[in-house]
Amino acid sequence: MHVATRILLLLTAVLWSSSLPPKVEGKEYRVASASEVKSASNIARAGDTVILANGTWEGVCLTFDECKGTRERPITIRAETEGQVVFTGNSQFRFSGQHVIVAGFVFRDVIGPSESCNFVPTVSDSPSIFASRTALSPNNRLGS
């Protein structure tokens, strides 16, 4: 291949790659308290992940209102280690919005008005909220 052809190919590749949008990675927010969850929930954007620290979370009220994930970049709320974040007592975990993934939590002996965990999408025909590997103890139930 001639030198001029090689240079032309190289310039074409450089120009083409510079016209592509930059790959933007989501941010990770590691939280270990209800106040840190509140802060993270206020700033989490599409593609971001909120990671709850391992341990027992007793009597906490955690809220993620109107999460704005996208199909390509959902907001993920997950346990640091699957099965090692346990909600007990009078704990509440509430989230709403679009394209949210919730994963790795255990709800054990949670008490409250309904003694259950309910997943209620805000739009009935939208599969935008996913619960993955979230476990309930025999004293609680999924749905109502």
N, C-alpha and C positions, 0 to 999 in steps of 0.2 A: 504494500500500500504506500502511496506517495506521501511525503511529508505534508503537503497541502491538504490532502484528504484527511489525514489524521488530525490536523489542526482544526479543520472544519467540523469533523465529528466531535471533537472535544468541546469546541465552542457551542455547538448545538446542544450537547448534553448539559453544559453549564447553564446556558440560557433557559433550557426546559426545566431544569431542577430549581432554578431561582424563581420560576413562575408558579411553582406549586405552593400552596399555603403551608406555613410551618406546622409541624406536628406539635400539638399542644397537649401536654400531659396534665391530668388532673392533680390537684393537691391532696395530700393526706393530712388529716387532722386527728391526732391521737389524744384521746380525752380520758380522764380518770375521775371526774366528778360531774354532778348534775350541772354546776355552773359552767364547766368547760363544755359540756354538751350543748348548753344554751348558746354559748358564744359560737361554737362550730356550726350549729344549725342556722344561725343568722348569716354566716358568710359562705357556706357551702354552695357551690355552683355546679353546673353540669360537668360530669366527669370526675368530680371530687369524691373522696372516700372519708367517712368518719369511722374511726376505729375505737371501740370502747375497750378499756383496759380489762384484763382478766380479773375475775373476782366476783364476789357477791354484791349485788346492787340491791339493797333492801330499802323499801319505802321511798323510792325515788319517783319523780314525775318527769319523764323525758319527752320532749315534744319537738317534732320536726314538721313545722307547718309550711304548706305550699312549696314543697321541693320542686325545683324546676330542672329536672334532668331531661335528656333527650334520648331517643331510641339509640343513637350512636354513642351517647355519653351519659349513661344513667348516673344518678347519685347513689352511692353505695353506703349503707350503714351496716357495719359488721362487728363481730367479736374479734378481739385480738387473736384468740385461738378458738376455733370452733368448739362449742360446748363448754367453754371455760368462763363465759360471762353468764351469770345466773341472776335472774330477777326473782326476788322473794318478797313476802309481806305485802304491804299496801303499795306496790309499785305500779306505775302506769307508763306505758310506752306508746306514744301516739305519733303517727306521721300521716301526711297527706301530700298530694301533688301528683306529678307525672314522672314516670320512668324512675322508680325508686326500687332498689334492691336491698332487702333486709336479710342478713344471714348470720347463722352461727350462735344464736342466743338460746338459752334455756329459761323457761318460766316455771318455777317450782313453788308450789304452795302459795301462789299469789292470791291475796284476798282483795275484795272490793265489791262494788255494787252488783256486778254480774258474775264474778268469779270465772271469767272466761277471757279469751283473747279473740278479738274479732278483726278480720281483715275486710274492710269495706272500701272498695275503689270509689273515687269521687265521680267517675263516669262509668256507668254500668257496662258499657260495651268496650271499654278500653283496657287492654291487658298491660297496663303501665306500672302496676305494683306487683312485685314478686317477693315472696317469702321463701327463703331457701334454707333448709336444714335448721329450722327453728323448732325446738322441742317444747312440749308441755308435759308437766308431770300428770299422773293419773288424777290428781285433785282438780285439775283445770281441763278445759276442753277448747277445741278450736271451733269457732262458730257459735251460734246461739240458737 
